[in-house]
Amino acid sequence: MNRRQWLTIIAIGFFALLAGVFSSHLINQPQLASEVAIEHFLGHDWQDPDGKPANSANWQGKLLVVNFWASWCPPCVEEMPALSRLQTEFKQQNVLFVGIGIDSPSNIREFLKKTPVAYPIVIGGIDGSNISKEMGNTQGALPFTVVINSQGKAVSSKLGKISEDELRSIIKANL
């Protein structure tokens, strides 16, 4: 091959790489949850790790930070202390964090013995994973965080570990 053919191949490869990076960025962006998805989430029969019903009616009318997580997910576990601190910081301002454990009840109970948090944890299991997807988690990956304002509208979603400062800023902007 001559030099011109090599340059053409390199240019095509470069543009294909750019197109892949750009489309991957768009595809991997979580979507904001629809009103129907939020209603389904709030209407779901959640249970705590001990099998007791969680009253999701108490979640309505609050700024709700919903975090889908699992005990086997390192970034999920890493962000939990920050979520717990923020729950304590904003509790008096009608903010409620809820952790949806995509794991077995026994694994979650064991995990919470070692890592207690200042917010309620409920069992998600397979239903929780499906609800996470309905709420905008197109990849089905963890952790996934959705912020729902007091009027029941999704205002933010984040796939992957969320920083304490980023979440604090979202909360303050929506109080």
Secondary structure, DSSP 8 states (H G I E B T S, - for coil): --HHHHHHHHHHHHHHHHHHHHHHHHHT------HHHHHHHHHS--B-TTS-B--GGGGTTSEEEEEEE-TT-HHHHHHHHHHHHHHHHHGGGTEEEEEEE-S-HHHHHHHHHHS--SS-EEE-HHHHHHHHHHTT-TT--S-EEEEE-TTS-EEEEEES---HHHHHHHHHHT-
